[in-house]
Amino acid sequence: MKKVMMMIALLAIPFAMQAQSKFHDLELNQVSGPVKTIVSNVMGMEQTINFTKEGKMSQEGMSDAVYDAEGYMQSAKMSMRGQEVEIKYKWENGKVVAQTMNVMGNDMTIKRTYNDKGAAATESMDMGGQEMSMPYTDYKYDDHGNWISRKMSMMGQEMEQTRTIVYYE
């Protein structure tokens, strides 16, 4: 009986690991499909995010990512300009609706609403009681339905954000 239980336990391990092999980091970055890399550019600042075929992301400065049982990232540490910041995510219906971080002793929360294509319509930041809203407009999409260009308005300044997306074949 003991051998049978050991066999069942050993057979269950691959299935338990398989259940955790799907990650939702693509949704975190507002993309879908077999995305391999996103190179994002805002005001000349470039950021590269890589994804495994299972959808798990990696980027320079990111560490200690914590996922729930369904593969949704709950928190991660980011190194920003020599400081380590922990970002916590709040998910609803498969989308991040808020992320919170402590920046130089101040809690900052970013809330996000989405358009009908699943891209951010607005982000509002609350930094220590001071709120700022950033609407996103003029989206351009690639053949996979992911946005590759958008405009955002922040403190009266309009900026364009572009991204180049490379897909797995």
Secondary structure, DSSP 8 states (H G I E B T S, - for coil): -HHHHHHHHHHHHHHHHHHT----HHHHTT--SSEEEEEEEETTEEEEEEE-TT--EE-TTEEEEEE-TTS-EEEEEEEETTEEEEEEEEEETTEEEEEEEEETTEEEEEEEEE-TTSSEEEEEEEETTEEEEEEEEEEEE-TTS-EEEEEEEETTEEEEEEEEEEE--
